[in-house]
Amino acid sequence: MDQARIQLDDVSLLFRAYGNHTPSLKQAFLNSIFRRQYSKTEEFWLFRDLNLKIEHGEQFAIVGPNGAGKSTLLKMICGIYHPTGGQVHVKGQVAPLIELGAGMNPELSGRENILLNGAMLGFSAKQMRRKAEGILDFAGLTDFASTPIKYYSTGMMMRLAFSVATDINPEILVIDEIFAGGDVQFVAKAKDRMHQLLNTSHIVIIVSHDLGLVQSLASRAIWLDHGTIKADGDPKIICEDYARHEAGLEPIVR
């Protein structure tokens, strides 16, 4: 079987920000009369000639400050954003956990959303019914299986989303800060499951501000800042240097 792999070759991404995103009715009317165009207020390159390889079996973490481009990088890997230049090559089925509740219907129950998510990922209703009890049990939501998820807490939503995404055994699992609302017991279970995924040569990609979580989960990490990879390597060293930088301290001489 072909092994999962991700490769970014000279990837660049141009962002354009426009003024007057939501003009008033009066403004829109005057713009139509005088043929005014919405003004472009800013144009900037978030990534320039970015190169990155993530191999099968890697538990890969991305750390960096807000605005560094971490979530945007994940969205390019997931195919949500397309690069302005360069190529993004992804080999393997991707299960993205980027936004809690994405792909779920708040009016449907937990069990019904399991079937819905399975259908979106190409599984039949029969297949997902067989998986449903195990998913609900792992998420600790058996007693809430028939409850519409609009009544779920953030932690319950996180547990359900993670349990569905990992039970389908994805080749590439992408996680963006979803453990922020998780309880300690479930995070421990989630760590064990992610390690199990790697036993079948999968890739797990994690973005988190929790440096302790990164060090406990990742086998490799990068420090991303303003779209540039400042460091790549051992998660412990990466997290230590990043934390010292954020605290205004010099990096440790090694």
Rosetta blueprint (number, residue, H / E / L):
1 M L
2 D L
3 Q L
4 A L
5 R E
6 I E
7 Q E
8 L E
9 D E
10 D E
11 V E
12 S E
13 L E
14 L E
15 F E
16 R E
17 A E
18 Y E
19 G L
20 N L
21 H L
22 T L
23 P L
24 S L
25 L H
26 K H
27 Q H
28 A H
29 F H
30 L H
31 N H
32 S H
33 I H
34 F H
35 R L
36 R L
37 Q L
38 Y L
39 S L
40 K E
41 T E
42 E E
43 E E
44 F E
45 W E
46 L E
47 F E
48 R E
49 D E
50 L E
51 N E
52 L E
53 K E
54 I E
55 E L
56 H L
57 G L
58 E L
59 Q E
60 F E
61 A E
62 I E
63 V E
64 G L
65 P L
66 N L
67 G L
68 A L
69 G L
70 K H
71 S H
72 T H
73 L H
74 L H
75 K H
76 M H
77 I H
78 C L
79 G L
80 I L
81 Y L
82 H L
83 P L
84 T L
85 G E
86 G E
87 Q E
88 V E
89 H E
90 V E
91 K E
92 G L
93 Q L
94 V E
95 A E
96 P E
97 L E
98 I L
99 E L
100 L L
101 G L
102 A L
103 G L
104 M L
105 N L
106 P L
107 E L
108 L L
109 S E
110 G H
111 R H
112 E H
113 N H
114 I H
115 L H
116 L H
117 N H
118 G H
119 A H
120 M H
121 L L
122 G L
123 F L
124 S L
125 A H
126 K H
127 Q H
128 M H
129 R H
130 R H
131 K H
132 A H
133 E H
134 G H
135 I H
136 L H
137 D H
138 F H
139 A H
140 G L
141 L L
142 T H
143 D H
144 F H
145 A L
146 S L
147 T L
148 P E
149 I H
150 K H
151 Y H
152 Y L
153 S L
154 T H
155 G H
156 M H
157 M H
158 M H
159 R H
160 L H
161 A H
162 F H
163 S H
164 V H
165 A H
166 T H
167 D H
168 I L
169 N L
170 P L
171 E L
172 I E
173 L E
174 V E
175 I E
176 D E
177 E L
178 I H
179 F H
180 A H
181 G H
182 G L
183 D L
184 V H
185 Q H
186 F H
187 V H
188 A H
189 K H
190 A H
191 K H
192 D H
193 R H
194 M H
195 H H
196 Q H
197 L H
198 L H
199 N L
200 T L
201 S L
202 H L
203 I E
204 V E
205 I E
206 I E
207 V E
208 S L
209 H L
210 D L
211 L H
212 G H
213 L H
214 V H
215 Q H
216 S H
217 L H
218 A L
219 S L
220 R E
221 A E
222 I E
223 W E
224 L E
225 D E
226 H L
227 G L
228 T E
229 I E
230 K E
231 A E
232 D E
233 G E
234 D L
235 P H
236 K H
237 I H
238 I H
239 C H
240 E H
241 D H
242 Y H
243 A H
244 R H
245 H H
246 E H
247 A L
248 G L
249 L L
250 E L
251 P L
252 I L
253 V L
254 R L
